[in-house]
Amino acid sequence: MALLTNLSLHLLMSYLCPLMLVIICRFLRPLVADVAVVAKCHLSALYSHEKGRLFAQLVDLLQFYEGFEINDHSGTQLGDDDVLQAHYSRFQAFQLLAFKQVPKVSTLLSCLI
């Protein structure tokens, strides 16, 4: 009976672990990117201090996993076209923000045209 319980628990965990990872990616990854955790950690004094070596390794590991090209909702790998489209969307959002926040940018570009 204990063997059957262990087996069913193992099967349940093998099903739930990927599901939990998708849920964590879906909510935590955009939050970490929005708050710019990696950039703020890179700027901290602990990151460059010799006693913060473990911290620096953990930040580098977080940066590595943050760059995974996966769909946050389904957990599947993104294709090349999807990655390119996401990059262009972020770049276009940055351009729109720059034109709204810095009026000199739009006047400078209008002079060039």
C-alpha positions, -999 to +999 in steps of 0.1 A: +000+000+000+029+024+009+045+016-025+013+025-043+009+057-023+045+067-031+040+059-068+008+079-070+024+108-051+054+107-075+030+107-105+011+136-091+042+156-084+056+149-119+023+164-133+022+193-109+058+205-110+057+216-147+022+231-141+036+251-111+066+263-132+042+276-158+022+294-132+054+309-116+067+320-150+033+335-159+032+358-129+067+362-116+087+367-148+068+398-159+070+412-124+108+407-122+112+423-156+089+452-147+107+460-114+141+456-132+154+433-104+185+422-124+195+458-134+191+470-098+211+440-085+239+447-110+241+483-097+242+473-060+275+474-041+272+438-031+273+426-067+308+439-072+321+433-036+343+403-031+321+390-003+290+392-026+303+365-049+274+342-042+250+371-047+266+379-081+263+342-092+226+341-082+219+374-101+237+360-132+216+329-129+184+349-126+195+370-157+201+337-176+166+323-167+149+357-173+161+356-209+145+323-218+123+326-248+092+309-236+055+317-237+045+329-203+010+315-206+016+280-220+053+274-211+061+264-247+092+276-266+087+307-287+097+305-324+121+328-341+093+349-355+076+353-321+108+364-305+114+389-332+079+402-330+082+406-292+114+425-297+099+449-322+069+454-299+091+464-270+112+487-292+081+504-306+068+509-271+101+525-261+100+548-292+064+559-283+075+566-247+105+586-259+084+607-282+058+614-255+083+621-227+110+640-246+095+665-270+130+674-283+133+639-299+102+644-321+113+679-332+148+666-339+135+639-361+111+662-379+141+684-388+159+655-403+130+645-426 
